[in-house]
Amino acid sequence: GTRTKSADVERADSGIGQMPARKWRNRASETLSSLQAWEAHRPCTDCGERDLPVETDVQNCNQRRADLCEKCRKRRTERKESVLEFVNTEASYGEDLRIIKEEFYLPMQAAGLLSQEQLQGIFSNIQELIDLNENFLEILQEEIDQAFDQGDDDLMTVCIGEIFLEFVNMLPAFQTYCLQQSSSVNMLNALEKEKELLRIFLNVSQNDNTALRRMNLRSFLMAPLQRVTKYPLLLSRIIKATTEYHPDHSSLREAKSRIESHLEHINMKTKQEGNTWTLRSFRQDSKKKREVINIEMRETALKTVGWLREETRFVMEGSLQLAQPPDGQWVKKGSKTLKFQNMQVLLLVNMKRVSESSLESAEPGPVKDAVLVLIRDKNNGKFHLLREPLRLSNCIVSSDPDCDDTFELIEIRREAFVFRDSDRARTHHWFRQIRRYSRELGSWKKRRNALPNIMISTPHTRP
């Protein structure tokens, strides 16, 4: 009650009659619209253009960002993402280096599996790379934390190019490692054939040590090669999102050019030493997509299914664990009773194109076909198919609430497969995608009716 009373008193004593109040309100709204007009023509602080969006919602109006045009705002977001990607991937690479040392090198040394000379031959200058990564990462993290502490949410004060140039001595260390890569892999292969204990240790590590994400020692030893070839790509992304007025622009360009010429140099030295591999192949791979995608694998899959490239969509790809249960009773016993093997799996979808006459002729039409291609890990440098592709139009895909870390795919009148990813959420994602495309292929009811003909325990599966 008191609040309304004082408001009444104020209104009575203000001395503003109804007419002057209306005029005053009009003037206020005129002032506001002229302010907004001025706002709309204020130059963008990043590019100097005068097409700023008018911020009407005062609460959402972040002053620093209101000084930017839409293009520059987007660019700042992209720059921030690229900077964070650079730092986060450097941290993941550091984690892989730590695994090489803690989970392989030190246990092998402690168990006396190999002599010091043999360890040196396989692991090369890994300790030098670990030290460099730790120092580099520490400076990068400090720079990011400082920016956030100072309220620079867009990380505009972070100068990756400048920091990279301070750590340019990393490059010779990468070179030493890359040039020894070939002989270290050959040595590992020879020793693995020769020493049974080493073979057992490496197998047990890969299958039972969760820190390894079911990857083998060879995969981890590739980490420095993959990292050094990814630098130009990561720097390019930051350069693309950095205006040329930014203090780090020239350093970023310089850093990119330094790393590229170093990679060329490593390639040249590799050829001189008569090795067949070069770093360039990695660089092309990483340009295709953020993670290093194996283009060869897609080629193998396309050749196998014989579809036109422009009608094919690669919906998902990656490594999955696969088991073939002897009978349908496995669900009762749980997936522990199954023998899983690692497999590269690609989900390919063949889309019909809509008629050429329409403007959206590039738009994919309905799903014509969908397959899962199962590829074994590389052997003698070549990919091998496990079997012919699984046509989803001929499969039932199901999961069971009691086994939520796996899903089952049954090929009618043929065989059953149980799949899982080491990450449960990804297992569910694979399941949803495969089920979605198998259902789009029409004969779902027919397939459900065909189930009793297969020797499986139907009560355990659900569509």
LOKE-23957 format. One record per residue (C-alpha): residue in one letter; x, y, z. Coordinates in Angstrom, 2 decimals. Last residue first. Layout:
N
NODE code      c1      c2      c3
NODE    A       X       Y       Z
...
// end
This chain:
463
NODE code      c1      c2      c3
NODE    P   12.39  -52.47  -33.13
NODE    R   12.74  -54.58  -29.99
NODE    T   14.87  -57.61  -29.48
NODE    H   14.86  -59.91  -26.50
NODE    P   11.47  -61.50  -27.12
NODE    T   12.68  -62.63  -30.56
NODE    S   15.08  -65.35  -29.43
NODE    I   16.83  -65.98  -32.70
NODE    M   16.64  -68.71  -35.32
NODE    I   15.28  -66.60  -38.11
NODE    N   11.85  -67.38  -39.51
NODE    P   10.25  -65.50  -36.59
NODE    L   11.86  -62.32  -37.95
NODE    A   10.24  -62.27  -41.39
NODE    N    7.22  -60.40  -40.06
NODE    R    9.50  -57.56  -38.84
NODE    R   11.06  -57.45  -42.30
NODE    K    7.72  -57.08  -44.03
NODE    K    6.81  -54.35  -41.60
NODE    W   10.08  -52.49  -42.32
NODE    S    9.85  -52.76  -46.11
NODE    G   10.18  -49.07  -46.77
NODE    L   13.82  -48.08  -46.71
NODE    E   13.35  -45.17  -44.35
NODE    R   13.35  -47.62  -41.45
NODE    S   16.91  -48.80  -42.22
NODE    Y   17.98  -45.16  -42.44
NODE    R   16.64  -44.24  -39.00
NODE    R   17.85  -47.44  -37.36
NODE    I   21.41  -46.82  -38.57
NODE    Q   21.32  -43.21  -37.33
NODE    R   19.77  -44.02  -33.95
NODE    F   22.16  -46.92  -33.28
NODE    W   25.26  -44.91  -34.25
NODE    H   24.15  -42.12  -31.88
NODE    H   23.49  -44.61  -29.08
NODE    T   26.99  -46.11  -29.46
NODE    R   28.36  -42.54  -29.52
NODE    A   26.74  -41.85  -26.15
NODE    R   28.20  -45.11  -24.77
NODE    D   31.82  -44.26  -25.70
NODE    S   33.94  -47.35  -26.44
NODE    D   31.56  -47.83  -29.38
NODE    R   29.38  -50.92  -29.61
NODE    F   28.06  -53.32  -32.21
NODE    V   26.43  -56.76  -32.09
NODE    F   26.07  -58.55  -35.40
NODE    A   23.55  -61.20  -36.48
NODE    E   23.70  -63.49  -39.49
NODE    R   21.74  -64.69  -42.50
NODE    R   18.01  -65.22  -42.86
NODE    I   17.43  -61.47  -42.39
NODE    E   20.55  -59.55  -41.42
NODE    I   20.27  -58.80  -37.74
NODE    L   21.83  -55.66  -36.28
NODE    E   22.17  -55.54  -32.52
NODE    F   22.94  -52.61  -30.23
NODE    T   25.45  -52.24  -27.40
NODE    D   26.08  -50.20  -24.23
NODE    D   22.39  -50.21  -23.29
NODE    C   22.31  -53.93  -22.67
NODE    D   19.29  -54.35  -20.36
NODE    P   17.25  -51.74  -22.28
NODE    D   17.79  -53.74  -25.48
NODE    S   18.65  -52.34  -28.88
NODE    S   17.38  -53.21  -32.33
NODE    V   18.26  -52.92  -35.99
NODE    I   16.54  -55.34  -38.38
NODE    C   18.33  -55.73  -41.70
NODE    N   17.54  -56.25  -45.38
NODE    S   16.91  -52.63  -46.33
NODE    L   20.04  -51.87  -44.30
NODE    R   22.27  -53.56  -46.87
NODE    L   25.33  -54.89  -45.02
NODE    P   28.39  -54.42  -47.24
NODE    E   30.28  -57.54  -48.45
NODE    R   32.52  -59.05  -45.79
NODE    L   35.34  -57.94  -43.48
NODE    L   36.63  -55.60  -46.17
NODE    H   40.39  -55.21  -46.35
NODE    F   42.33  -51.95  -46.25
NODE    K   45.88  -51.91  -47.52
NODE    G   49.22  -50.82  -45.99
NODE    N   50.32  -54.39  -45.28
NODE    N   47.21  -54.79  -43.09
NODE    K   45.09  -51.80  -42.21
NODE    D   42.28  -52.27  -39.70
NODE    R   39.36  -54.31  -40.99
NODE    I   36.62  -52.57  -42.93
NODE    L   32.89  -52.98  -42.43
NODE    V   30.67  -51.07  -44.88
NODE    L   27.17  -50.39  -43.59
NODE    V   24.66  -49.76  -46.33
NODE    A   21.79  -47.46  -47.26
NODE    D   19.72  -47.37  -50.43
NODE    K   17.42  -45.05  -52.35
NODE    V   16.88  -42.44  -49.64
NODE    P   14.55  -39.69  -50.84
NODE    G   15.83  -36.62  -52.70
NODE    P   19.11  -34.82  -52.29
NODE    E   19.08  -31.18  -53.32
NODE    A   21.49  -30.46  -56.16
NODE    S   18.62  -30.05  -58.60
NODE    E   17.21  -27.28  -56.40
NODE    L   16.21  -25.14  -59.38
NODE    S   14.04  -27.90  -60.80
NODE    S   14.75  -29.21  -64.28
NODE    E   17.24  -31.83  -63.05
NODE    S   14.52  -33.77  -61.25
NODE    V   15.22  -34.63  -57.63
NODE    R   18.39  -36.60  -56.97
NODE    K   17.98  -40.02  -55.39
NODE    M   20.14  -40.42  -52.29
NODE    N   22.47  -43.37  -51.58
NODE    V   23.42  -43.53  -47.92
NODE    L   26.74  -44.74  -46.57
NODE    L   27.39  -45.69  -42.93
NODE    L   31.10  -46.44  -42.58
NODE    V   32.57  -48.81  -39.99
NODE    Q   36.24  -49.34  -39.15
NODE    M   36.46  -52.50  -37.04
NODE    N   37.87  -53.50  -33.69
NODE    Q   37.03  -57.03  -32.55
NODE    F   34.61  -58.11  -29.85
NODE    K   34.26  -61.61  -28.36
NODE    L   30.93  -61.83  -26.60
NODE    T   30.37  -63.17  -23.06
NODE    K   30.81  -59.70  -21.56
NODE    S   27.92  -58.49  -23.75
NODE    G   25.31  -59.81  -21.33
NODE    K   24.29  -63.38  -20.42
NODE    K   20.61  -62.77  -21.08
NODE    V   21.38  -60.68  -24.18
NODE    W   23.62  -63.45  -25.53
NODE    Q   20.66  -65.83  -25.99
NODE    G   20.26  -65.01  -29.66
NODE    D   22.97  -67.46  -30.70
NODE    P   26.66  -67.62  -31.69
NODE    P   26.98  -63.83  -31.26
NODE    Q   28.99  -62.03  -33.94
NODE    A   30.90  -59.23  -32.26
NODE    L   31.86  -55.74  -33.48
NODE    Q   33.71  -52.87  -31.87
NODE    L   33.36  -49.59  -33.70
NODE    S   35.89  -47.25  -35.34
NODE    G   34.68  -44.34  -37.34
NODE    E   32.33  -43.21  -40.04
NODE    M   28.91  -41.63  -40.12
NODE    V   26.55  -40.21  -42.75
NODE    F   28.82  -40.53  -45.78
NODE    R   26.39  -39.36  -48.46
NODE    T   26.46  -40.83  -51.94
NODE    E   24.62  -39.54  -55.01
NODE    E   27.52  -37.32  -56.14
NODE    R   30.00  -40.19  -55.73
NODE    L   28.02  -42.51  -57.96
NODE    W   27.50  -45.88  -56.30
NODE    G   29.61  -49.04  -56.83
NODE    V   29.13  -50.39  -53.31
NODE    T   32.70  -51.70  -53.07
NODE    K   34.35  -48.84  -54.97
NODE    L   32.61  -46.34  -52.72
NODE    A   33.76  -48.15  -49.54
NODE    T   37.38  -48.44  -50.73
NODE    E   37.41  -44.74  -51.68
NODE    R   35.96  -43.82  -48.29
NODE    M   38.71  -45.80  -46.58
NODE    E   41.40  -44.24  -48.76
NODE    I   40.24  -40.79  -47.65
NODE    N   41.21  -41.62  -44.10
NODE    I   39.91  -38.81  -42.05
NODE    V   42.37  -36.88  -39.88
NODE    E   39.99  -35.04  -37.60
NODE    R   38.94  -31.56  -38.58
NODE    K   38.03  -32.49  -42.12
NODE    K   39.43  -32.45  -45.62
NODE    K   42.44  -30.36  -44.70
NODE    S   43.55  -33.04  -42.23
NODE    D   43.85  -35.56  -45.02
NODE    Q   45.80  -33.25  -47.33
NODE    R   48.29  -32.51  -44.55
NODE    F   48.67  -36.15  -43.70
NODE    S   49.58  -37.04  -47.28
NODE    R   52.12  -34.23  -47.35
NODE    L   54.12  -35.73  -44.54
NODE    T   55.88  -38.15  -46.84
NODE    W   56.13  -41.93  -46.92
NODE    T   58.40  -43.78  -49.38
NODE    N   61.65  -43.56  -47.47
NODE    G   64.85  -43.37  -49.53
NODE    E   66.84  -41.21  -47.12
NODE    Q   66.80  -38.40  -49.66
NODE    K   63.01  -38.70  -49.86
NODE    T   62.71  -38.22  -46.09
NODE    K   65.07  -35.22  -46.17
NODE    M   62.86  -33.56  -48.82
NODE    N   59.69  -34.28  -46.88
NODE    I   61.23  -32.86  -43.69
NODE    H   62.20  -29.69  -45.61
NODE    E   58.68  -29.34  -47.01
NODE    L   57.34  -29.67  -43.46
NODE    H   59.74  -26.97  -42.30
NODE    S   58.66  -24.69  -45.13
NODE    E   55.08  -25.15  -43.99
NODE    I   55.88  -24.50  -40.32
NODE    R   57.69  -21.24  -41.06
NODE    S   54.97  -20.03  -43.48
NODE    K   52.25  -20.64  -40.91
NODE    A   54.19  -18.87  -38.16
NODE    E   54.89  -15.86  -40.44
NODE    R   51.21  -15.61  -41.34
NODE    L   50.21  -15.77  -37.68
NODE    S   52.88  -13.23  -36.77
NODE    S   51.55  -10.84  -39.45
NODE    H   47.99  -11.03  -38.09
NODE    D   48.86  -10.89  -34.37
NODE    P   48.45   -7.11  -33.95
NODE    H   44.98   -7.25  -35.62
NODE    Y   44.65   -4.76  -38.48
NODE    E   44.61   -7.63  -41.01
NODE    T   41.39   -8.90  -39.48
NODE    T   41.58  -12.39  -37.93
NODE    A   39.04  -15.08  -38.89
NODE    K   40.95  -16.43  -41.90
NODE    I   44.22  -16.23  -39.96
NODE    I   42.75  -18.41  -37.15
NODE    R   41.64  -21.06  -39.63
NODE    S   44.97  -20.95  -41.47
NODE    L   46.80  -21.47  -38.14
NODE    L   44.83  -24.67  -37.50
NODE    L   45.54  -25.96  -41.02
NODE    P   49.24  -25.08  -40.89
NODE    Y   49.55  -26.77  -37.45
NODE    K   47.90  -30.07  -38.47
NODE    T   51.03  -31.51  -40.07
NODE    V   52.97  -31.16  -36.80
NODE    R   50.19  -32.85  -34.84
NODE    Q   49.73  -35.85  -37.13
NODE    L   53.44  -36.59  -37.14
NODE    P   53.63  -36.14  -33.34
NODE    A   50.64  -38.51  -32.80
NODE    M   51.91  -41.35  -35.06
NODE    L   53.55  -43.12  -32.08
NODE    F   50.09  -43.31  -30.51
NODE    S   48.70  -45.32  -33.43
NODE    R   51.73  -47.66  -33.39
NODE    L   51.23  -48.34  -29.65
NODE    N   47.72  -49.69  -30.23
NODE    M   44.39  -47.94  -29.80
NODE    R   41.64  -49.48  -27.69
NODE    R   40.88  -46.08  -26.04
NODE    L   44.42  -46.31  -24.55
NODE    A   43.43  -45.07  -21.08
NODE    T   41.06  -48.07  -20.83
NODE    N   43.99  -50.54  -20.58
NODE    D   42.47  -53.96  -21.24
NODE    N   42.52  -54.54  -25.00
NODE    Q   45.43  -52.37  -26.15
NODE    S   47.56  -52.96  -23.09
NODE    V   46.96  -56.75  -23.16
NODE    N   48.04  -56.90  -26.78
NODE    L   51.17  -54.75  -26.25
NODE    F   52.26  -56.73  -23.16
NODE    I   51.68  -60.08  -24.91
NODE    R   53.76  -59.05  -27.94
NODE    L   56.55  -57.73  -25.71
NODE    L   56.56  -61.01  -23.80
NODE    E   56.73  -62.99  -27.05
NODE    K   59.84  -61.22  -28.28
NODE    E   60.95  -61.80  -31.89
NODE    K   57.88  -60.86  -33.88
NODE    E   57.32  -57.79  -31.69
NODE    L   60.99  -56.87  -31.95
NODE    A   60.87  -56.84  -35.77
NODE    N   57.67  -54.77  -35.91
NODE    L   58.99  -52.28  -33.30
NODE    M   62.24  -51.89  -35.25
NODE    N   60.40  -51.26  -38.49
NODE    V   58.21  -48.67  -36.73
NODE    S   61.30  -46.94  -35.29
NODE    S   63.06  -47.01  -38.68
NODE    S   60.19  -45.21  -40.39
NODE    Q   59.57  -42.69  -37.63
NODE    Q   63.21  -41.59  -37.31
NODE    L   62.80  -38.71  -39.76
NODE    C   59.57  -37.63  -38.10
NODE    Y   61.11  -37.54  -34.59
NODE    T   64.15  -35.47  -35.54
NODE    Q   61.92  -33.13  -37.57
NODE    F   59.49  -32.69  -34.68
NODE    A   62.42  -31.59  -32.49
NODE    P   63.63  -29.25  -35.26
NODE    L   60.12  -27.69  -35.28
NODE    M   59.73  -27.16  -31.55
NODE    N   62.45  -24.47  -31.73
NODE    V   59.72  -22.23  -33.21
NODE    F   58.38  -21.83  -29.69
NODE    E   58.57  -18.03  -29.61
NODE    L   57.09  -18.04  -33.13
NODE    F   54.09  -20.01  -31.85
NODE    I   53.54  -17.49  -29.05
NODE    E   53.39  -14.59  -31.56
NODE    G   51.09  -16.48  -33.90
NODE    I   48.73  -17.46  -31.04
NODE    C   48.22  -13.84  -29.96
NODE    V   45.36  -13.77  -27.44
NODE    T   44.10  -10.19  -26.96
NODE    M   41.00  -10.80  -29.12
NODE    L   39.98  -13.71  -26.88
NODE    D   36.28  -12.97  -27.63
NODE    D   35.43  -12.93  -23.91
NODE    D   38.06  -10.26  -23.16
NODE    G   36.82   -9.57  -19.62
NODE    Q   40.34   -9.18  -18.22
NODE    D   40.09  -12.56  -16.47
NODE    F   39.00  -14.18  -19.78
NODE    A   42.09  -12.79  -21.55
NODE    Q   44.37  -13.85  -18.68
NODE    D   42.98  -17.39  -18.75
NODE    I   43.59  -17.65  -22.53
NODE    E   47.19  -16.34  -22.28
NODE    E   47.95  -18.60  -19.34
NODE    Q   46.58  -21.60  -21.26
NODE    L   48.81  -20.82  -24.27
NODE    I   51.91  -20.30  -22.07
NODE    E   51.33  -23.62  -20.26
NODE    L   50.61  -25.42  -23.54
NODE    F   53.93  -24.37  -25.06
NODE    N   55.87  -25.39  -21.94
NODE    E   54.15  -28.79  -21.68
NODE    N   54.42  -29.45  -25.43
NODE    L   58.15  -28.66  -25.45
NODE    D   58.82  -30.98  -22.51
NODE    I   56.79  -33.83  -24.07
NODE    L   58.51  -33.38  -27.47
NODE    E   61.95  -33.62  -25.79
NODE    Q   60.82  -36.77  -23.94
NODE    I   59.67  -38.36  -27.22
NODE    N   63.15  -38.02  -28.76
NODE    S   63.15  -41.53  -30.33
NODE    F   60.54  -43.88  -28.82
NODE    I   61.38  -46.96  -30.89
NODE    G   65.18  -46.70  -31.25
NODE    Q   65.61  -45.24  -27.75
NODE    L   63.68  -48.18  -26.32
NODE    Q   65.94  -50.55  -28.29
NODE    E   69.07  -48.84  -26.95
NODE    Q   67.76  -48.91  -23.39
NODE    S   67.19  -52.66  -23.74
NODE    L   63.67  -54.01  -24.14
NODE    L   61.18  -55.93  -21.99
NODE    G   63.09  -54.98  -18.83
NODE    A   59.83  -54.78  -16.88
NODE    A   60.66  -51.22  -15.74
NODE    Q   61.60  -50.09  -19.26
NODE    M   58.48  -51.56  -20.83
NODE    P   56.35  -50.03  -18.03
NODE    L   58.09  -46.62  -18.54
NODE    Y   57.81  -46.50  -22.37
NODE    F   54.28  -47.83  -22.80
NODE    E   51.62  -46.51  -20.42
NODE    E   53.42  -43.54  -18.87
NODE    K   55.54  -42.36  -21.83
NODE    I   53.24  -43.01  -24.77
NODE    I   50.24  -42.01  -22.61
NODE    R   51.88  -38.64  -21.81
NODE    L   52.39  -38.03  -25.52
NODE    D   48.70  -38.77  -26.13
NODE    E   47.71  -36.29  -23.39
NODE    G   49.97  -33.65  -24.94
NODE    Y   48.13  -34.15  -28.27
NODE    S   44.85  -33.64  -26.43
NODE    A   46.20  -30.38  -24.90
NODE    E   47.41  -29.11  -28.30
NODE    T   43.94  -29.98  -29.64
NODE    N   42.38  -27.81  -26.94
NODE    V   44.72  -24.86  -27.60
NODE    F   44.23  -24.76  -31.39
NODE    E   40.48  -25.43  -31.06
NODE    L   40.23  -22.58  -28.57
NODE    V   41.89  -20.20  -31.03
NODE    S   39.66  -21.44  -33.87
NODE    E   36.49  -21.04  -31.78
NODE    K   37.50  -17.50  -30.73
NODE    R   38.25  -16.58  -34.32
NODE    E   34.92  -17.94  -35.51
NODE    T   33.09  -15.93  -32.86
NODE    R   35.06  -12.82  -33.83
NODE    R   34.18  -13.39  -37.49
NODE    K   30.50  -13.65  -36.68
NODE    R   30.62  -10.33  -34.85
NODE    C   32.63   -8.89  -37.69
NODE    K   29.98   -9.85  -40.26
NODE    E   27.07   -8.66  -38.08
NODE    C   28.62   -5.22  -37.53
NODE    L   30.38   -4.55  -34.27
NODE    D   30.05   -1.79  -31.67
NODE    A   27.10   -3.66  -30.14
NODE    R   29.57   -6.37  -29.15
NODE    R   31.33   -4.21  -26.59
NODE    Q   28.05   -2.78  -25.31
NODE    N   26.33   -6.14  -24.75
NODE    C   22.76   -5.21  -25.54
NODE    N   20.75   -8.13  -24.28
NODE    Q   19.20   -6.05  -21.52
NODE    V   18.59   -3.07  -23.77
NODE    D   16.54   -5.07  -26.29
NODE    T   16.47   -2.75  -29.29
NODE    E   20.02   -3.24  -30.52
NODE    V   20.13   -1.73  -33.99
NODE    P   22.30   -3.87  -36.27
NODE    L   25.39   -2.03  -37.45
NODE    D   25.71   -1.16  -41.12
NODE    R   28.33    1.57  -41.05
NODE    E   31.53   -0.27  -42.02
NODE    G   34.73    0.62  -40.11
NODE    C   35.98   -2.99  -40.09
NODE    D   36.55   -3.89  -36.43
NODE    T   35.03   -0.96  -34.51
NODE    C   31.93   -0.95  -36.73
NODE    P   31.08    2.64  -37.72
NODE    R   28.07    4.32  -36.13
NODE    H   25.30    4.65  -38.68
NODE    A   22.71    2.46  -36.91
NODE    E   23.59    3.98  -33.55
NODE    W   22.89    7.46  -34.99
NODE    A   19.47    6.29  -36.13
NODE    Q   18.91    4.76  -32.68
NODE    L   19.82    8.06  -31.04
NODE    S   17.43    9.82  -33.45
NODE    S   14.73    7.32  -32.46
NODE    L   15.36    7.89  -28.74
NODE    T   15.34   11.66  -29.06
NODE    E   12.04   11.50  -30.93
NODE    S   10.63    9.18  -28.20
NODE    A   11.69   11.65  -25.51
NODE    R   10.21   14.57  -27.43
NODE    N    6.92   12.72  -27.71
NODE    R    6.96   11.96  -23.97
NODE    W    7.62   15.60  -23.17
NODE    K    4.73   16.63  -25.38
NODE    R    2.45   14.13  -23.59
NODE    A    3.55   15.39  -20.17
NODE    P    3.03   19.03  -21.25
NODE    M   -0.61   18.17  -22.12
NODE    Q   -1.44   16.13  -19.00
NODE    G   -0.15   18.69  -16.50
NODE    I    3.30   18.42  -14.98
NODE    G    3.37   19.94  -11.50
NODE    S    5.06   16.93   -9.97
NODE    D    3.18   17.28   -6.70
NODE    A    0.14   15.18   -7.56
NODE    R    2.20   12.52   -9.32
NODE    E    4.62   12.31   -6.43
NODE    V    1.78   12.02   -3.91
NODE    D    0.22    9.23   -5.93
NODE    A    3.57    7.36   -6.15
NODE    S    3.99    7.75   -2.38
NODE    K    0.56    6.19   -1.81
NODE    T    1.12    3.39   -4.33
NODE    R    4.31    2.28   -2.50
NODE    T    2.72    2.51    0.94
NODE    G    0.00    0.00    0.00
// end
